[in-house]
Amino acid sequence: MNSDHLIIVEKASDFRWSNPEIEIVTAEQYLADGPRIRSRPRKVINLCRSYSYLSVGYYCSLLAEARGDRVTPSVETILEVARRKPQATMLPMLSSLVGPLKDVPRSVRSLTLHVFFGEIEDPQLATLARKSFELFHCPLLEIEIERAGKSHIWEVSAVHPLKPSDVSPEQDDILVRGLARFTRRAWNPAPRPRTYRMALAILHDPKDPLPPSNLKTLARIAEIGESMDISVELIEKKDLSRLTQFDALFIRETTAVSHHTYEFARKSELAGMPVIDDPASILRCANKAYLSELLKGNDIPTPKTFLISKQSLNSMAMLLPYPVVLKVPDGAFSKSVKKANDATQLHDISREMLKESDVILAQEFMYTAFDWRIGVLDGKPLFAARYHMCKDHWQIIKHAGDGKFQEGRVESVQLTDVPGSILALACTSAKLIGDGLYGIDIKSNDQKSFVIEINDNPNIDVDMEDYHEGVDIYRKILAHLLERFEKRHKISKEYENISIESTSRKFNKNTRHINSDEGKVANKQSSQGPNSKTRNRNNLIEAGIVNIN
């Protein structure tokens, strides 16, 4: 059976549905199988009749985790469903998704709903079904709802796991649909699916006006993944419930701590999946106050930065060296970033910002025609670009009051043409956060270079940031995730031999490339001179990237 999915049942007769390209085993067979070295971890669906503590169903999930398999439900889920107190905190959330159910007669006081892998028969309860699967992650779930008094409001009173025999013949289509979606496989007999070395999910938001990577770029990543024996699928916020059916996650959506992107990252990490961006990186990079303290504490040159609260606003207004840049610590894409030229502007802007956050930042204003953006992966330079300021503006993005925005020019720069001191500063700063993918923003003048910000979710787009380094960027990211996946599961294939040589492409340098969909303009320039090879090597030696010997 050429599949990494496995369904466990207590008796073979418990699984009465058409047999897809997924192996069905009994609990006795699975428990007797024992641990063994496999080419990749299996994705196990435990459909035992009971998950009660120390039951055979409990042991199937427990030993699956011990063997390195990814199992649904997990032991944590089994215990969570059994506990009344945790349920009590989750049920009100589900209650808010039930709706009035106006078609139900007022004489009906309670209902029992069946949810199979997040699917339900009634479309008006689809959101409730999907959320219940996200919260409890139990394949077959029964939800009890009760009418609140004499009103139209319904409340979820309890949730219980179901056994396969609880699925009526009339519900077969719902279960088959849910299982097919969860495993991402057609349920009818079909040609044997190809087995990839890794299944990668890319989280994106197709409606995001400023995505870290546009759809053209994501399609390029999928194409390169295919050539590296990695399957790539784009997923969205609604796909949280089936996240663990993948082997790794690459987040290409603007991240934040109080956001579903952080929830995806946390769930991936808990499931042992390699993830970019990892939760710690999101947490550290999301808050500019944290970054300021981290960089200062490690002697990384940064603009002078001051913390302002409601209590310190008046005194700080008299001490700050104007002009200053004011920032809400968890803002992104130049949002919640304002410039104050004097104390009056400082007070006006700060009062508004302090409604969002108890602490804001005031940073010494440094005007430069462009910011360096150095992409760093696992402590090594990945790409370089100059982000030019918008015309007649001091930022690289100019936001208008009507929600529209204007972006400055993006100029890709070959890594070998970046001063070694800039590359070294970027790599040193990135290592303070972790070993993931980061974009380091640096301002440089005649005297010194300063780190402005570390981004956990840097922009990478075709013909923009990737203009010089090309497909190498995407190959290195995919190889990074694959290496961690195979090392985590002790897979014997030699990930070290992955080729990261870029496909030969000819570009007409000194031309303008415009991506109208993204509103970005990139002016590509060649900076090769007569002594470029010597100068380029010296830059890399200075950054500590090339060994002198």
PAFI-243556 format. One record per residue (C-alpha): residue in three letters; x, y, z negated. Coordinates in steps of 0.1 Angstrom, whole numbers, plus 2048, in hexadecimal, padded with zeros to 3 digits. Layout:
REM PAFI-243556
ALAXYZ;...
//
This chain:
REM PAFI-243556
MET800800800;ASN81182080C;SER8038387F3;ASP80E8497D3;HIS7EA8497C5;LEU7DE82E7AE;ILE7BC82879E;ILE7B981477E;VAL798803774;GLU7917E9759;LYS7817D0770;ALA7857CE795;SER75F7CF799;ASP75E7F1788;PHE76A8017A9;ARG74E7FA7C2;TRP7578157DB;SER7678107FD;ASN78C80A7F9;PRO7A1827807;GLU7C682880B;ILE7C98297E5;GLU7D380B7D0;ILE7BA7FF7B7;VAL7C77EB799;THR7B87DE779;ALA7C47EB757;GLU7D37C974F;GLN7E77CA76F;TYR7F37ED769;LEU7FE7E7745;ALA8107C774F;ASP8227D876C;GLY83B7E8754;PRO85380575C;ARG86880477B;ILE87C81A791;ARG8668287AD;SER86D83E7CB;ARG8558587BD;PRO83D85C79F;ARG81A84F7A5;LYS7FA8637A1;VAL7E484D78B;ILE7BF851787;ASN7B383F767;LEU78F83476B;CYS78E81D74D;ARG76D81873B;SER77982971B;TYR794841711;SER78F83D6EC;TYR7AE83E6D7;LEU7C381D6DA;SER7AB8106F5;VAL7B8800715;GLY7AF821727;TYR7C383570E;TYR7E181E712;CYS7DF820738;SER7E3846737;LEU7FD84471B;LEU81482B72E;ALA80F83D74F;GLU81E85C740;ALA83A848731;ARG841839753;GLY84385B763;ASP822858776;ARG80B876778;VAL7EA86A769;THR7C7878768;PRO7BB87A74D;SER7DA880739;VAL7DD875715;GLU7DA89A70B;THR7B989C71E;ILE7AC87C70E;LEU7B388A6EB;GLU7A58AC6F5;VAL78489E700;ALA78288A6E0;ARG7888A86CA;ARG7698BB6C0;LYS77A8DB6B6;PRO78D8E26D7;GLN76D8DA6EA;ALA75B8F46D6;THR77290F6E3;MET76E904707;LEU7498FD709;PRO73E922707;MET754928726;LEU74190D738;SER72091A72C;SER72593B73D;LEU72792875E;VAL70691575C;GLY6EF930768;PRO6C9933762;LEU6BF913776;LYS69D92377E;ASP692903790;VAL6928F0770;PRO6708F075E;ARG66F90373D;SER6638E372C;VAL6858D3733;ARG69B8DA715;SER6BB8C771F;LEU6CD8B973D;THR6E98A1743;LEU7018A8760;HIS71A891770;VAL73B8A077E;PHE75288A793;PHE775899799;GLY7668BC796;GLU7498B57AE;ILE7248B67A6;GLU7048B07B9;ASP6F38D27B3;PRO7068EE7C6;GLN6FB9087AD;LEU70F8F6793;ALA72F8F27A8;THR74290D795;LEU7398FC774;ALA7448DA781;ARG7668E778E;LYS76D8F976E;SER7648DB758;PHE77D8C676C;GLU7988E1768;LEU7938E3742;PHE78F8BE73A;HIS79F8AE759;CYS78A88F753;PRO78287D774;LEU75E87376B;LEU74D88B753;GLU72B88F743;ILE7208B2739;GLU7028B7722;ILE6F08D8724;GLU6D48E570E;ARG6BC902712;ALA6C291E6FA;GLY6A19246E8;LYS68592E700;SER69C941718;HIS6AA93973A;ILE6CD93672B;TRP6DD91472A;GLU6FA90A714;VAL7138ED717;SER7108D96F8;ALA7288BC6FF;VAL73E8AB718;HIS74688671A;PRO75B870731;LEU748857747;LYS750834753;PRO74D829777;SER72D816770;ASP71D837766;VAL71E84278A;SER6FD83A79A;PRO6FB82F7BF;GLU6EA8507C7;GLN7098627BA;ASP72284E7CF;ASP72686A7E9;ILE72E8837CE;LEU74986D7BE;VAL7588657E0;ARG7598897E9;GLY7698937C9;LEU7838777CA;ALA78B87F7EE;ARG7918A47E6;PHE7A589C7C7;THR7BC8847D9;ARG7BC8987F9;ARG7B487980D;ALA79886E823;TRP784853812;ASN77C83F831;PRO79582683F;ALA7AF83A852;PRO7D2837860;ARG7EB832844;PRO7F6855838;ARG81A85F83A;THR82D85F819;TYR84287E813;ARG85F8827FB;MET84B89E7E9;ALA8298AD7EB;LEU82B8D37E6;ALA80E8EA7DE;ILE81290F7E7;LEU7FB9257D2;HIS7EF9437E5;ASP7D395D7E7;PRO7C796280B;LYS7B6983800;ASP7D49927F0;PRO7DD9B3802;LEU8019B17F6;PRO80A98C7F4;PRO82E9817ED;SER82D96D80E;ASN81497182B;LEU80395583C;LYS81C955859;THR83894F83F;LEU82593482D;ALA81F92284E;ARG845924854;ILE84C914832;ALA8338F883A;GLU8458F285B;ILE8678F084B;GLY8598DA82F;GLU84D8C1849;SER8718C0858;MET87E8B9834;ASP86589D82E;ILE8518B3816;SER82B8B781A;VAL81F8DA814;GLU7FB8E580D;LEU7EE907805;ILE7D89087E7;GLU7C49247D6;LYS7B892D7B3;LYS79A9147B6;ASP7B28F77BA;LEU7BF8F6796;SER7AD8D678E;ARG7C18C27A9;LEU7E28D37A3;THR7F28B3794;GLN7EC8A07B4;PHE80A8B37C1;ASP82F8AE7B8;ALA83A8D27B7;LEU82B8F67B8;PHE8379157CA;ILE8249347BF;ARG82094D7DB;GLU8079647CA;THR80E9827B4;THR813974791;ALA80898176F;VAL80697274C;SER7E1977747;HIS7D9968769;HIS7D294777A;THR7F6946788;TYR804942766;GLU7EA92775F;PHE7F691577E;ALA81A918774;ARG81390B751;LYS7FF8EE75D;SER81B8E5776;GLU8368E675B;LEU8218D1743;ALA81C8B775E;GLY8428B6764;MET83F8C6786;PRO85A8DD793;VAL84B900797;ILE8559227A5;ASP84D938793;ASP850926772;PRO83C932754;ALA85A940741;SER86695475F;ILE843963764;LEU84196C73F;ARG86497C73F;CYS86198E760;ALA83D99A75C;ASN8459B2740;LYS85D9CF747;ALA8619D6722;TYR86F9B371D;LEU8869B773C;SER8939D872F;GLU89D9CA70E;LEU8AC9AA71E;LEU8C19BD737;LYS8CD9D671D;GLY8D69BB704;ASN8EB9A971E;ASP8FE9C972A;ILE8ED9CA74C;PRO8ED9EE759;THR8CA9FC75B;PRO8BBA1F75B;LYS8B6A2D739;THR895A1F72C;PHE87FA2A70F;LEU861A1A6FF;ILE843A306F9;SER825A2A6E3;LYS808A406D8;GLN81BA486B8;SER83BA516C9;LEU82DA646E8;ASN831A876DA;SER854A836CD;MET85FA716ED;ALA851A8C702;MET86AAA46F4;LEU888A8D6F7;LEU885A7D719;PRO89CA88736;TYR883A92751;PRO879A8776B;VAL870A6475D;VAL85EA4776C;LEU842A39757;LYS838A15759;VAL81D9FE74A;PRO8339E0741;ASP81F9C5754;GLY8189D9774;ALA8219CB797;PHE8279D97BA;SER82E9FD7AD;LYS80B9FE79E;SER809A0F77C;VAL82AA20783;LYS829A47782;LYS843A62782;ALA842A7E768;ASN855A9E76F;ASP84FAAE74E;ALA83FAA972B;THR81DAB4737;GLN81CA99752;LEU82AA80739;HIS80EA86721;ASP7F3A8473C;ILE800A6474C;SER80AA5372B;ARG7E7A5771C;GLU7D8A45739;MET7F2A29739;LEU7EFA24714;LYS7CBA1A719;GLU7D89FC72B;SER7F69F3715;ASP8009FD6F2;VAL824A026FE;ILE830A1171F;LEU852A1872D;ALA863A38737;GLN881A3374D;GLU89BA4B759;PHE892A5577D;MET8ACA4C797;TYR8A5A547BB;THR8B5A407D6;ALA8ACA3D7FB;PHE8A7A177F6;ASP8A89FC7DB;TRP8BC9DC7E0;ARG8A69BD7DE;ILE8BC99E7D8;GLY8AA97D7D9;VAL8BA9647C1;LEU8B393E7BE;ASP8C29297A3;GLY8DC94479B;LYS8E79487C0;PRO8E09637D9;LEU8C49597F2;PHE8BD978806;ALA8C399E805;ALA8AF9BC811;ARG8AD9E180E;TYR88B9EE803;HIS889A12810;MET873A2C7FF;CYS853A37810;LYS856A57824;ASP853A7580D;HIS84EA5F7EF;TRP865A517D3;GLN858A2D7D3;ILE85AA107EC;ILE833A0D7EA;LYS81CA2B7EA;HIS7FAA237DC;ALA7DCA3A7E6;GLY7BEA407D1;ASP7A7A2D7E9;GLY7BAA0D7E4;LYS7CFA10804;PHE7F5A0F803;GLN813A18817;GLU834A04817;GLY857A0F81E;ARG86E9FF837;VAL87C9DD82F;GLU8A09D883D;SER8AD9B583B;VAL8D39B3833;GLN8E9995839;LEU8F6988817;THR91A98B823;ASP9159B1829;VAL9099B8805;PRO9239C67EE;GLY9309AA7D7;SER9299BF7B8;ILE9049C17C2;LEU90199B7C7;ALA9149947A6;LEU8FD9AC793;ALA8DE99C7A1;CYS8E9978799;THR8F4981776;SER8D2992770;ALA8BE97577E;LYS8D095B769;LEU8C296D74A;ILE89F963755;GLY8A5940761;ASP8AE92A77F;GLY890932795;LEU88994A7B1;TYR88D96F7A9;GLY88F9917BB;ILE8A79A97AB;ASP8A19CE7B2;ILE8C19E37AF;LYS8C7A087B4;SER8EBA117BE;ASN8FCA337C0;ASP921A3D7C5;GLN92AA367A1;LYS916A17796;SER8FA9FE79C;PHE8DC9FA786;VAL8C39DE783;ILE8A09EC785;GLU88B9CD783;ILE88B9A7785;ASN86D998798;ASP863974794;ASN84F9737B4;PRO8649857CF;ASN85698D7F1;ILE86397780D;ASP85497B830;VAL85D970853;ASP87198B866;MET87399F846;GLU888993828;ASP89297383C;TYR89E98685B;HIS8C397E856;GLU8C395E840;GLY8A694F854;VAL89992C84C;ASP8B6926834;ILE8A193981A;TYR88492281C;ARG89990281F;LYS8AC90C7FF;ILE88C9127EC;LEU87D8F17F7;ALA89D8DF7F0;HIS89E8EF7CD;LEU87B8E17C5;LEU8828BF7D5;GLU8A28BB7C1;ARG8918C27A0;PHE8748AB7A9;GLU88A88E7B2;LYS8A1894795;ARG88489677D;HIS877875789;LYS89986578E;ILE89285E7B3;SER8B084E7C3;LYS8AE8607E5;GLU8CB8777EB;TYR8BC89A7E9;GLU8E08A77EB;ASN8E089F810;ILE8C38B6819;SER8CE8CC835;ILE8CA8F1830;GLU8D98FA851;SER8C2913862;THR8B390E884;SER8C692289D;ARG8B29408A6;LYS8BB95E8BC;PHE8B09808B0;ASN8B49A18C2;LYS8C59B68A8;ASN8C19DC8A6;THR89B9D88AD;ARG87C9E0899;HIS8659C488D;ILE8429CD882;ASN82B9B6870;SER8099C8873;ASP7F79B085D;GLU80D9B883F;GLY8129DD847;LYS8389D8844;VAL8529E685B;ALA8759D785C;ASN8929E886D;LYS8AC9CD874;GLN8CF9D9878;SER8F09C787E;SER90B9D1866;GLN9279BC875;GLY9489CF87A;PRO9699C5889;ASN9769B8867;SER9549AA85C;LYS960986855;THR97B99183D;ARG9659AB82D;ASN948992829;ARG95E978819;ASN96B992801;ASN94899C7F7;LEU93F9787EF;ILE95F9727DB;GLU9589927C7;ALA9359857BF;GLY9449637B4;ILE9319507CF;VAL9509457E3;ASN96E9357D2;ILE98E9467DB;ASN99F9247DF;
//
